[in-house]
């Protein structure tokens, strides 16, 4: 069962402005990355459903995170069907993110009052997602859909829309400034945030620092 309400999820997405996105087949690696992002100031984290037995890893990560990163709102991304949605909700997902727009997924999330962010690539899809109850819509892949200019164009006729781009977001001042000046609610950030050392291992100290730096830039741009 979700520990955070969908209202809390949406508010925290907007307050911090960034959602780290990550998956690894090793539970211990996921724990280390989650803690690094948490220590860097992130309070919303998207675990991506991309590997065999990913749900088993997530179930353990939820229990570990409740103790070691208690304020972190942990959700799941890359979910594309109703059955998988229900599975992750049963494991404690606080929100569901999808690269597609599915009305059946919306019904399952709404029934449990869990935040749902579907992937959209047009104003029509964004409108349909909001009609189905999505508070924050995902544009994916963000850069290929049109980047910050797409968001700026959408916010003209739809100033009430809360948009989260994933894909084409990097922890640089120039990139983050462009997205937030365009009017995004928050951004999802994956591989460009997850720094590695020269041997190819994840560098948790560098990830913590990159998270803190990105959040500081976002706070400055928004403020």
BELDA-V326767 format. One record per pair of residues at least 24 apart in sequence whose ideal C-beta (glycine too) atoms are under 10 Angstrom apart, sorted by the first residue. I is the first residue (numbers start at 1). J is the second residue. Records with the same first field share a line. If there is no record, write none. Layout:
BEGIN
I: J / J
END
This chain:
BEGIN
1: 89 / 90 / 91 / 92 / 93 / 94 / 112 / 114
2: 62 / 73 / 74 / 75 / 89 / 92 / 93 / 94 / 95 / 109 / 112 / 113 / 114 / 115
3: 62 / 65 / 66 / 70 / 72 / 73 / 74 / 92 / 94
4: 43 / 44 / 71 / 72 / 73 / 74 / 75 / 94 / 95 / 114 / 115
5: 73 / 94 / 113 / 114 / 115
6: 94 / 95 / 109 / 110 / 112 / 113 / 114 / 115 / 116 / 133 / 135 / 136
7: 113 / 115 / 135
8: 44 / 73 / 94 / 95 / 115
9: 44 / 73 / 75 / 94 / 95 / 114 / 115 / 116 / 117 / 135 / 136
10: 44 / 95 / 115 / 117 / 135 / 136 / 162 / 185 / 186
11: 73 / 135
12: 42 / 43 / 44 / 71 / 72 / 73 / 94 / 95 / 186
13: 43 / 44 / 73 / 75 / 95 / 115 / 117 / 135 / 136 / 162 / 164 / 185 / 186 / 187 / 188
14: 44 / 136 / 162 / 164 / 184 / 185 / 186 / 222
15: 43 / 44 / 186 / 219 / 222
16: 41 / 42 / 43 / 44 / 73 / 186 / 211 / 214 / 215 / 218 / 219
17: 42 / 44 / 164 / 176 / 179 / 180 / 184 / 185 / 186 / 187 / 214 / 215 / 217 / 218 / 219 / 221 / 222
18: 42 / 43 / 44 / 45 / 164 / 169 / 171 / 176 / 186 / 187 / 188 / 189 / 193 / 211 / 214 / 215 / 217 / 218
19: 43 / 44 / 45 / 46 / 73 / 75 / 77 / 95 / 97 / 117 / 136 / 138 / 164 / 166 / 169 / 186 / 187 / 188 / 189 / 190
20: 44 / 45 / 46 / 47 / 72 / 188 / 189 / 190 / 193 / 194 / 207 / 210 / 211 / 214
21: 45 / 46 / 47 / 48 / 77 / 78 / 97 / 166 / 167 / 169 / 187 / 188 / 189 / 190 / 191 / 193 / 194
22: 46 / 47 / 48 / 50 / 77 / 189 / 190 / 191 / 193 / 194 / 202 / 207
23: 47 / 48 / 49 / 50 / 51 / 54 / 57 / 58 / 76 / 77 / 78 / 190
24: 48 / 50 / 51 / 54 / 57 / 194 / 202
25: 50 / 51 / 52 / 53 / 54 / 57
26: 51 / 57
27: 56 / 57 / 58 / 59 / 60 / 61 / 64
28: 64
29: 57 / 201 / 202 / 204
30: 54 / 57 / 58 / 60 / 61 / 64 / 65
31: 57 / 60 / 61 / 64 / 65 / 68 / 69
32: 202 / 204 / 207
33: 61 / 193 / 194 / 202 / 204 / 207 / 208
34: 61 / 64 / 65 / 68 / 69 / 72 / 74
35: 64 / 65 / 68 / 69 / 72 / 204 / 207 / 208
36: 193 / 194 / 195 / 202 / 203 / 204 / 205 / 206 / 207 / 208 / 209 / 210 / 211
37: 69 / 72 / 189 / 193 / 194 / 204 / 207 / 208 / 210 / 211 / 212 / 215
38: 65 / 68 / 69 / 70 / 71 / 72 / 208 / 211
39: 69 / 204 / 205 / 207 / 208 / 209 / 211 / 212
40: 193 / 204 / 205 / 207 / 208 / 209 / 210 / 211 / 212 / 213 / 214 / 215 / 216
41: 208 / 211 / 212 / 213 / 214 / 215 / 216 / 218 / 219
42: 69 / 71 / 72 / 73 / 189 / 193 / 207 / 208 / 211 / 212 / 214 / 215
43: 69 / 71 / 72 / 73 / 215
44: 71 / 72 / 73 / 74 / 75 / 94 / 95 / 115 / 186 / 188
45: 69 / 72 / 73 / 74 / 75 / 77 / 94
46: 73 / 74 / 75 / 76 / 77 / 78 / 93 / 95 / 96 / 97 / 117 / 138 / 164 / 166 / 188 / 189 / 190
47: 74 / 75 / 76 / 77 / 78 / 88 / 93 / 97
48: 76 / 77 / 78 / 79 / 97 / 166 / 188 / 190
49: 76 / 77 / 78 / 79 / 80 / 84 / 85 / 87 / 88 / 93 / 96 / 97 / 98
50: 77 / 78
51: 78
54: 78 / 84 / 88
55: 84 / 87 / 88 / 90 / 91 / 93
56: 91
58: 87 / 88 / 91 / 92 / 93
59: 87 / 88 / 90 / 91 / 92 / 93
60: 91
61: 91 / 92
62: 88 / 91 / 92 / 93 / 94
63: 91 / 92
65: 92
66: 92
73: 115
75: 114 / 115 / 116 / 117
77: 117 / 119 / 138 / 140 / 166 / 188 / 190
78: 119
79: 105 / 109 / 116 / 118
80: 105 / 119
81: 105 / 108
82: 106 / 107 / 108 / 109
83: 108
84: 108
85: 109 / 112 / 114 / 116
86: 111 / 112
88: 114
89: 114
95: 135 / 136
97: 136 / 138 / 140 / 164 / 166 / 188
98: 129 / 134 / 138 / 140
99: 138 / 140 / 141 / 166 / 167
100: 125 / 138 / 140
101: 125 / 126 / 128 / 129 / 132 / 134 / 137 / 138
102: 129 / 132
103: 128 / 129 / 131 / 132 / 133
104: 132
105: 132
106: 131 / 132 / 133 / 134
107: 132 / 133
109: 133 / 134
110: 134
117: 162 / 163 / 164 / 166 / 185 / 186 / 188
119: 145 / 164 / 166 / 167
120: 145 / 154 / 161 / 163
121: 145 / 146 / 150
122: 146 / 150 / 154
123: 150 / 153 / 154 / 156 / 157 / 158 / 161
126: 154 / 158 / 161 / 162 / 163
127: 154 / 157 / 158 / 161
129: 161
130: 158 / 160 / 161 / 162
134: 161 / 162
135: 161 / 162 / 185
136: 161 / 162 / 163 / 164 / 184 / 185 / 186
137: 161 / 162 / 163 / 164 / 165 / 185
138: 163 / 164 / 165 / 166 / 167 / 188
139: 163 / 164 / 165 / 166 / 167 / 168 / 184 / 188
140: 164 / 165 / 166 / 167 / 168 / 188
141: 165 / 166 / 167 / 168
142: 166 / 167 / 168 / 169 / 179 / 184 / 187 / 188
143: 167 / 168 / 169 / 170 / 175
144: 168
147: 175 / 178 / 179 / 182
148: 175 / 177 / 178 / 179 / 180 / 181 / 182 / 183 / 184
149: 178 / 182
150: 182
151: 178 / 179 / 180 / 181 / 182 / 183 / 184 / 185
152: 178 / 179 / 181 / 182 / 183 / 184
153: 182
154: 182 / 183
155: 182 / 183 / 184
156: 183
158: 183
159: 183
161: 185
162: 186
163: 187
164: 188
165: 189
166: 190
168: 192
169: 193 / 214
170: 210 / 214
171: 195 / 209 / 210 / 211 / 212 / 213 / 214 / 215 / 217 / 218
172: 213 / 214 / 217
173: 213 / 214 / 216 / 217 / 218 / 220 / 221
174: 217
175: 214 / 217
176: 213 / 214 / 215 / 217 / 218 / 220 / 221 / 222
177: 217 / 218 / 220 / 221
178: 221
179: 218 / 221
180: 217 / 218 / 219 / 220 / 221 / 222
181: 221 / 222
184: 218
186: 218
187: 214 / 218
189: 214
END
